[in-house]
Structures are given as C-alpha cells and as structure tokens.
Amino acid sequence: MKNTLKIGTRGSELALKQTELAIAAIKAHHPETETEVVIIKTDGDTHTDIPLCNVNKAAGVQDKGVFVAAIERALAAGEIDCAVHSLKDMPGQLDPNFEISAVLPREDIWDALILKPGADMQHLTLGTASVRRVELVRTYWSGTAKTVSIRGNVHTRLRKLIESPEMDGIILARAGLNRLGLTGDSICIDGTTLSVVDMSKDSFMPALCQGAIALETRKGDTATQALITPANDPDTELCVRAERAFLSMLQADCSVPVAGYATLNGDFMMMRAIYFMPNGMPVRITHRGETENPEAVAAGAYAKLQAAISPDA
C-alpha cells in the first residue's frame, strides 16, 4: 500500500479547503499516509474573461468540464495519484481511463442569495455565470430581476458585488460558503455586511451533484483506490449516481440549463429536476424508484422529461 499520495486540485481557497476535507477523510482510515497537494491551473481558471459556457470552446475541450480537463491530464500522466473535484463540475460521462473512487459526505445542496444593504427585492440585478441560475432567476422573479455575468472565486465575487454600482446581489452555492466558514444569514466583507438568504431547493433547484466532493483516480490503480475508497459516503454516492446518470442521459454540459437533486427515504429514492426548453419554458419532473438502483431512477426521470418535452406529448 502507498505511503505517499499526490493529490491534484485547483488553487482556489475553496478547492484547497475541499482538499483538506478529502485528506482528513483519507487519514481517518489510513493515518500513516503522507499527502502532497499539487495545485493545477485549469481552463476555467485561465479563461476568466468569458462566460463559463464558452470556456470549453475557447480551450478546445468540448467533452470535458472546464475545471476538470487539466487535472485529468496530470492524473493520466502520473503526475498525481488522485484528483479532488467539486462533483458538479465533472461531466456526466467520465473518461474511461478514470473512475470516481469516493465521494465525501454531502454538504447543503441549495443556492444562497447574497444581497447588498438596501437591495430592492422587486427589481434585482444579480451576478452569476451559470446558465442554470440565469433561467431560474428569470422564472423565480417572474421577469422582474435581471442577471449580469460575474466570474471568480467566492471572495472575489463577494468583493465584486460590494464594488459594483450595478449589482444588488449574487448567487452562490451554500456548500461553498459553509466550507469557507461563511455561515449564517449575514457575511461581513471588508466592513460591508451582506445578507444571505437560502433559496428553496425545489423552487430554485441546485446544480446536479451540488455540494458533493469527488475523489477521482486512474482506473486500475488499486494501490491508490485502497487508500481512498474507505472515505466514500454510501448515501451521497447513491444520490450522485442518480444525478450523474441523469446528466449523462441528457448529454448536458455547463451550457445546458438543467437542475435537480436526488434524496433518499429508506428503500426509496426521489429525483426532482427542472429543464429549460430552448424557448425558455421550464419543465419540471419528479420520479420515485428503488434506492438500490439509482441509475434506474435516473432513467425513469429522463423518460418523464422526454415525454414532457416531446412535440407529440
């Protein structure tokens, strides 16, 4: 069994915090393991001047997640033994040379609305780079709110919000805020107190796999997998298996406005999702199936969606 593990990650504060959580989970089962963190700059980190949905084209990696491809290249080359990802950044169809060897216990899955003092809730201008959030903002506020593009890590976006004369707020994943210690219903940044409102996971659905951290390895690297697999959280794994299968069936990347999540209730799993048609019409579906077969739950949800969006429906 390996004694030293090279772990690849992005260099943002949140990515490094998630890597700390991964290392702690690994060492809980193998305390003798030494770790080395290797920071890798991804296409999503390099191309910060364009919307996320356009980064793949600019980087020439249409089949990869914009925050994943460079790290997977390092993994394939043996420069690292495993990679730590926000699972929502990973494409639904994984490269056959790799596998997800563990997912950590999931954080809160919903989005949070961060507002400046005095923001007018009836006429908001909100910063986001997500096509999912753009569509959800349009429908949630019935067209009275608008969005502008904003990129950067969590603290960068918070500071951009404070400095912007145009933006009233931004939308971020609650999981990331929690992991950075930005908990509660307010955040103080550079002397400015921002309000934080948690959005309902049903009326403002999260990204598929939001809040989950994945540990990716090379397929067949049994020595690394022996260190990592004990860190896996079975309940989180079941839910994200359904969500990733649904994403794969849709063949969706970050340019497709889709959201959803799976939950467990004993022997049953429920999956909810929302998909925005090219004309902007939202289609919501709910499907219930057996917990032990998350891929079947995803297939049932996908079949309902296809029936709902079919011209003959």
Secondary structure, DSSP 4 states (H G I P E B T S, - for coil): --SEEEEEE--SHHHHHHHHHHHHHHHHH-TT-EEEEEE---HHHH--SS-HHHHHHHHT-TTS-TTTHHHHHHHHTTS-SEEEEEGGGS-SS--TTEEEEEEPPP---SEEEEE-TT--TTS-EEE---HHHHHHHHHHTTTS-EEE---S-HHHHHHHHHH-SS-SEEEEEHHHHHHTT--SSEEEETTEEEEEEEPPTTTSPPPTTTT-EEEEEETT-HHHHHHHGGG--HHHHHHHHHHHHHHHHHT--TTS-EEEEEEEETTEEEEEEEEE-TTS-EEEEEEEEETT-HHHHHHHHHHHHHHHHSTT-
